[in-house]
Amino acid sequence: MQVTAEVKKTLFKEYGGSEKNTGSTEAQIALFTERINHVSEHLGTNKQDHSNTRSLVRMVGQRRRLLNYLMKTDLTGYRKLIEKLGIRK
């Protein structure tokens, strides 16, 4: 099961400020986190799914780059976001 449109709208509304604000860094990080959690659950049962393993590594790297950008531009926002999403750093 992929991330549905309703889940995306709620993520964008909660982290981006509105449903239309899909480009904000916080909203993109939240979306990546949702997708990473979904793929991690899938890989728990399907350990030999190498294409999804590669996708997971790419998503984690992209989220890491976005988090680094957010940390450089807005440190308090970065700290609030990682606490809210439960990302350990």
Contacts in CASP RR format, 6 or more apart in sequence:
PFRMAT RR
TARGET T0000
AUTHOR 0000-0000-0000
METHOD contacts of the structure
MODEL  1
MQVTAEVKKTLFKEYGGSEKNTGSTEAQIALFTERINHVSEHLGTNKQDH
SNTRSLVRMVGQRRRLLNYLMKTDLTGYRKLIEKLGIRK
1 38 0 8 1.000
2 38 0 8 1.000
3 31 0 8 1.000
3 34 0 8 1.000
3 35 0 8 1.000
3 38 0 8 1.000
7 34 0 8 1.000
8 22 0 8 1.000
8 31 0 8 1.000
9 19 0 8 1.000
11 27 0 8 1.000
11 30 0 8 1.000
11 31 0 8 1.000
11 34 0 8 1.000
12 18 0 8 1.000
12 19 0 8 1.000
12 20 0 8 1.000
12 21 0 8 1.000
12 22 0 8 1.000
12 27 0 8 1.000
12 30 0 8 1.000
12 31 0 8 1.000
13 19 0 8 1.000
14 30 0 8 1.000
15 24 0 8 1.000
15 26 0 8 1.000
15 27 0 8 1.000
15 29 0 8 1.000
15 30 0 8 1.000
15 81 0 8 1.000
16 23 0 8 1.000
16 24 0 8 1.000
16 26 0 8 1.000
16 27 0 8 1.000
16 30 0 8 1.000
17 24 0 8 1.000
17 27 0 8 1.000
21 27 0 8 1.000
22 28 0 8 1.000
25 66 0 8 1.000
25 69 0 8 1.000
25 70 0 8 1.000
25 73 0 8 1.000
26 70 0 8 1.000
26 77 0 8 1.000
26 81 0 8 1.000
28 66 0 8 1.000
29 63 0 8 1.000
29 66 0 8 1.000
29 67 0 8 1.000
29 70 0 8 1.000
29 81 0 8 1.000
29 85 0 8 1.000
30 81 0 8 1.000
30 85 0 8 1.000
32 59 0 8 1.000
32 62 0 8 1.000
32 63 0 8 1.000
32 66 0 8 1.000
33 63 0 8 1.000
33 85 0 8 1.000
33 87 0 8 1.000
35 59 0 8 1.000
36 56 0 8 1.000
36 59 0 8 1.000
36 60 0 8 1.000
36 63 0 8 1.000
39 52 0 8 1.000
39 55 0 8 1.000
39 56 0 8 1.000
39 59 0 8 1.000
40 56 0 8 1.000
42 49 0 8 1.000
42 52 0 8 1.000
43 49 0 8 1.000
43 52 0 8 1.000
43 53 0 8 1.000
43 56 0 8 1.000
46 52 0 8 1.000
67 78 0 8 1.000
67 82 0 8 1.000
67 87 0 8 1.000
67 89 0 8 1.000
70 77 0 8 1.000
70 78 0 8 1.000
70 81 0 8 1.000
71 78 0 8 1.000
81 87 0 8 1.000
82 88 0 8 1.000
82 89 0 8 1.000
END
